[in-house]
Amino acid sequence: MNPQDMPQFPESYWWDSTTLPSFPKLSESSTAEIVVVGGGITGITAAYLLAKEGLNVVLVEAGRLLSGTTGNTTAKVTAQHDLIYDELIHNFGQEKAQLYYKANHDAMQFMKHIIHEHEIECDFTEQDAFIYTNSDKYIKKLEKELAAYEKLGIHGELVDQIALPIPIKSALVMHKQAQFHPLKYAGKLVQLFIQSGGTIYEQTTVETVETDEQPVVVTTDGHKIACKHVVSCSHFPIIDGMGFYFARMHAERSYVIGVKSEKRYLGGMYLSADEPKRSIRSATLGNGENLILIGGESHTTGQGICTIKHYEALQAFAHSTFGIQEFGYRWSAQDFVTLDNLPYIGHISSSTPDVYVATGYRKWGMSTGTAAALLLRDMIIGKENAYQELYTPSRFHATPDVKNFIVQNVDVAKHLIGGKLQIIRKKPESLSNDEGAVVSVNGKRAGAYRDQKGNLHIVDTTCTHLGCEVEWNEGDRSWDCPCHGSRFSYDGDVLEGPASQPLKKIQQS
């Protein structure tokens, strides 16, 4: 295989360069003070913080720890969340915009302190973060964003050069941000959590939470954990609690490639203001060489062009910008975006005060996930936290919530109806090895994948969440729902919620 060719299968560099311990599956019912659901950066950090408070904490993860978005991020640790601060001032006022910045800045300082205190070797380095443009249209937006920085006391400036071989007209820099290896960092927190008396169960899927007298977490195997508080850090809330989260968020997939380049990388973290988005940073390989990570190509999950085309677009950008010496990795991640672009962190609903949620990070999960864990810890132990009102899931703003609610749910209705009316003529027998497609089986819509050994895997394409029809994701070999972002493996197992039940398997007659 030519080293410049795209890898056949997706794999995250973070996972390929790390070995993490495994933990058993929950095999019997038990009790705890706190149950944290979800083993990403939010769940692990929250579990660690709560265990440090002397509480009996159990963390449960449906798959393997860190196998979700945290293990597939670009791992920028920054408060520069694209062009956000002018928007926040306009929609919510200067005070709340400042709280948003301070919450993420505080999270970064917490991470830096933890890394120093415990001497965590996670490739943590301070880097300036840049948003750049080569478009006159976006120069004005950068100028407005800088004005927002100045109002909020953020250390930033406009520059006309960056250390990338990319033509630009302007770039907005936020100084002293950071990047790191997320699995090496979170893996140490796992170790500290266990040392503090915490318990972890992997391959343990939560079906629901019973909330009659006290919360009881119920797994798909029927085991129960009675507790005082439940913290849902599972990317999508494990229960809805009448919060209608499926209607107040939409799921987006984005893509990352890792390449060794012919040109030297001179540092910094970068994000294009223009479309298509390009996110750029470097990582250090074991031999000291730079691996350039290039992300972008975001789209609503289950919608758009053949997903392999997104990887090809990033490959073309890497080749023209840096020159590809070796194409080492490709992977994708999923993020949820809320109606107003602020995450939902706090009580999942007013009727379930002992169940908490953290979701909707809009691709900025490293700082936001840590800020969420700090807030949830304070809420549970009764400590005042300045960010509670800002992030409360019960909030509603006439602008932009109403407009985005209508747009998102019209789109859901379109895909719900369109999928049901689609005429399918392709048959499973026509599939080549390592090919998947929507097919017709026994006169009905189905999904089929023929693996590399020639075995057929056929599933009902009706999503088990609310009945939309899933679509084939060629790049990641999964079935993705275009309505609410649920994802399933090629043989129907749940990869990401809100669905909690697998797709039904179909036998040909």
C-alpha positions, 0 to 999 in steps of 0.5 A: 500500500502506498503510504500516501493512500487513505487508510482503509478503516477509520482509526483515531491516533489517540487510540492507536497511541494509547493503552487503557485498562479494561473494566468488567460488565455490571453483573448484579444489582447494587447501590451507590451514592452517585451513578455517572453514565458515560465514560468520556471526558465529562463523565470521567472528570465528574466521577473523579471530582465527586469521588474526591469529595468522599462520595461513593461513585459508580461510573458506567459506560455502554462500550469502552471508556473514551471510545466516543467523542473524547477518543475522536476529538482534535483535542484543542483545549481552548476558549476560542470556540469559533466566532462565538463571542459577538454572537453571545453578546448580541443574543444574551448580553455582555455579562453572560458572554463573559461567564461563558468565556470565564467558564471555559478559561477556568476549565483550562486552568483546572486541567493545567493544574491537574496535569502539573499536580499529578505530573500527567504526561499527555503532551500538553503544550500551550499554543496560540489559537487562530481563526483565519480568513482569506475572504473580505466578507469574513474580515469584518466578522473577525473585526467584530469578534475582536471588538467582543474580545475587548469588551470581555477582556480577552487577550487577542489581536488581529494579525495578517500572517500565520505560520501556515502555508495558506494565503490569508487576509486576516487572522484573530488570535487568542493567546495561551490556549493549549492542546494535549493527548486526551486519552493520556490525560483522561486515562490518568483521571481514571487511575485517580478515580479508582484510587479514590474508591470509585468503581467502573463498569464497561459494556453496561448500557443504561436503558432508563432511570426510574425516578419514583422515590429515589433514582434507580439506574436500570441497564438493558440486562435488567440490573439496577443501581439505586442511588441518590444522584444520577449524572448523564454524561452520555453525549445524548441524555439517557432519559428525556425527563420531559426536556424534549432534548431530541427536539432541541438539539441536532447531531453533526458529524465531522472528520479528521485525518492525520498525516505526516507532511513534507513541510515543517509544522511551525506550531499553533492551532488554526480554524478557518472562518470560511467554509468549508471549515478546516481545523488544524493542529499537530501532534507529536509521534513517539519518534518525535515527528509531527503528525498534522491533524486536519479536521472539518467537513461537518454535516448533519448526521445521516444527511449529505454526500457519501461520507468517504467524500469528506475524507477525500476533501480533507486529503486533497486539502492536506496534499495541496497545503502541506504535501502528504508524506504518509497518510496515517489516520482517519476518523470521525466524531459526533457532536450535538448542537443546541438551539442557542449554541450554549450547552445544556448542563444541570438538572435534566428537568424540574421534575427530576432534581436528582438527575443531571445532564451535560450535553450539546458541546458544539465540537468544543468538548475538552474545555466545555466537558471539564467546565460541565464536570466542575459545575455538576460537582458543585451542584451535587455537593451544594456549592455555589457556582456562577455558571449554573444559570447560564447553562441550565437546560430549562432556559429558553430564549425567543431568539434564536431558539424559536427560529432554530426549533422550527428549522430543525424540526421541519428538517426532521419531518422531511426526512421522516416522511421522505425515508418512508416514501423512498422506492428501493430497487437494489437487492442484497445479492448485488453487493460486493464485499465491504459494501453497504446500501439501502436495499429491498428485502421481501418487498420492504426497505432494509439495510445490508452490508456484505463484509470482507469475508462475503457475509451479509448483515441485513437490518431493518432501517427503521430507527428505534428512537422515533421511527426515521429511516437510517442511511448508510455511512460508507466512511465509517461503515455504520447506519446513521439516522438523519433525524436525531443522530442515532448511529448503529453498527452494520449489524444493528448495535447502538453506537450512539443515542438517542436510540437505546435499542438495536435495529432489528435483524432481518432474515431473507425468505 
